[in-house]
Amino acid sequence: MATEQRDRTATGTSRSDGQYEAHLERSRTVWNRWSDYYGQSERDFEPIREAAIDRLTLEPVDRVLEVGCGPGVNFERIREEIGADGELVAVDYSPGMVANARERIEAHGWENVSVRQADATVVAFDKPFDAALASLSLSVMPDVRRAVENVYRSLVPGARLAVVDVRPAPSGPLRVLNPLIRRFFRWYANWNPDGDVAGSLEAVFDTCELADTHFAGTAYTALCAKRAAD
Ligand SMILES: C[S@@+](CC[C@H](N)C(=O)[O-])C[C@H]1O[C@@H](n2cnc3c(N)ncnc32)[C@H](O)[C@@H]1O
């Protein structure tokens, strides 16, 4: 990923309204189904998600946005960093996931953590955020480029975004399995075949770096930043 400033005025590849709506509604069905069986995925990715949160170097008063929070698997770690004085606002489209995330919040008694059931591509907030996290969520959104643009718009100047996501094997012998990997992602996660997470991050954010890769390159962590105010 390059670090030079990019043109953020282009909207990039957009899907038709029909494709967008169909993808979004399938997401609701798929993720409602998985909301009851998310434990394995929560455990498998825990160290990767936690390392991504560490890269945000959060401060105790930060206001943090999480897009596609699922059942709230990242809340505890983020809450440890921001303490009782910061704020975490999370968004997820699946009512089942949102219900589970809210249960987690109640169980811990976190008063400064909240979840909204909304499409992260278009949701708007009354105040901008100091940092954002998208773990395993951008690549399942119906229009990845617009979702990234919406995160960028929701941040204060100088804010950072950490992204964990999956992709087909970029190199090596595993590439031969890529058609199967793609089909699996689409079936399991309603993965967006037209989405380009890394390309969208590079195009929209002012700086972006590939911070780490995992599972033979089929998962990665990226760290992006919005330019600080002049
Ligand atoms: C693989 S889960 C990731 C959950 C969690 N962030 C994690 O790291 O395990 C993807 C989540 O993205 C949510 N999602 C999909 N499309 C969305 C959209 N347009 N807006 C908000 N959330 C969305 C799904 O409901 C699901 O909970």
Ligand as a Chemical Component Dictionary entry (heavy atoms), coordinates in Angstrom:
data_LIG
# 
_chem_comp.id                   LIG 
_chem_comp.type                 NON-POLYMER 
_chem_comp.pdbx_formal_charge   0 
_chem_comp.three_letter_code    LIG 
# 
loop_
_chem_comp_atom.comp_id 
_chem_comp_atom.atom_id 
_chem_comp_atom.alt_atom_id 
_chem_comp_atom.type_symbol 
_chem_comp_atom.charge 
_chem_comp_atom.model_Cartn_x 
_chem_comp_atom.model_Cartn_y 
_chem_comp_atom.model_Cartn_z 
_chem_comp_atom.pdbx_ordinal 
LIG C1  C1  C 0  -17.388 -11.807 9.952  1  
LIG S1  S1  S 1  -18.483 -10.829 10.913 2  
LIG C2  C2  C 0  -17.274 -9.875  11.803 3  
LIG C3  C3  C 0  -17.647 -9.648  13.228 4  
LIG C4  C4  C 0  -16.524 -9.082  14.107 5  
LIG N1  N1  N 0  -16.134 -7.758  13.682 6  
LIG C5  C5  C 0  -15.313 -9.983  14.164 7  
LIG O1  O1  O 0  -14.201 -9.488  14.013 8  
LIG O2  O2  O -1 -15.460 -11.187 14.384 9  
LIG C6  C6  C 0  -19.080 -9.614  9.747  10 
LIG C7  C7  C 0  -20.127 -8.700  10.344 11 
LIG O3  O3  O 0  -20.390 -7.631  9.424  12 
LIG C8  C8  C 0  -21.773 -7.323  9.508  13 
LIG N2  N2  N 0  -22.193 -6.591  8.298  14 
LIG C9  C9  C 0  -22.321 -7.063  7.048  15 
LIG N3  N3  N 0  -22.728 -6.086  6.226  16 
LIG C10 C10 C 0  -22.870 -4.975  6.984  17 
LIG C11 C11 C 0  -23.260 -3.628  6.697  18 
LIG N4  N4  N 0  -23.579 -3.242  5.479  19 
LIG N5  N5  N 0  -23.279 -2.753  7.731  20 
LIG C12 C12 C 0  -22.946 -3.131  8.990  21 
LIG N6  N6  N 0  -22.574 -4.388  9.305  22 
LIG C13 C13 C 0  -22.525 -5.295  8.314  23 
LIG C14 C14 C 0  -22.435 -8.672  9.646  24 
LIG O4  O4  O 0  -23.748 -8.564  10.157 25 
LIG C15 C15 C 0  -21.467 -9.404  10.589 26 
LIG O5  O5  O 0  -21.839 -9.258  11.930 27 
# 
loop_
_chem_comp_bond.comp_id 
_chem_comp_bond.atom_id_1 
_chem_comp_bond.atom_id_2 
_chem_comp_bond.value_order 
_chem_comp_bond.pdbx_ordinal 
LIG C1  S1  SING 1  
LIG S1  C2  SING 2  
LIG S1  C6  SING 3  
LIG C2  C3  SING 4  
LIG C3  C4  SING 5  
LIG C4  N1  SING 6  
LIG C4  C5  SING 7  
LIG C5  O1  DOUB 8  
LIG C5  O2  SING 9  
LIG C6  C7  SING 10 
LIG C7  O3  SING 11 
LIG C7  C15 SING 12 
LIG O3  C8  SING 13 
LIG C8  N2  SING 14 
LIG C8  C14 SING 15 
LIG N2  C9  SING 16 
LIG N2  C13 SING 17 
LIG C9  N3  DOUB 18 
LIG N3  C10 SING 19 
LIG C10 C11 SING 20 
LIG C10 C13 DOUB 21 
LIG C11 N4  SING 22 
LIG C11 N5  DOUB 23 
LIG N5  C12 SING 24 
LIG C12 N6  DOUB 25 
LIG N6  C13 SING 26 
LIG C14 O4  SING 27 
LIG C14 C15 SING 28 
LIG C15 O5  SING 29 
# 
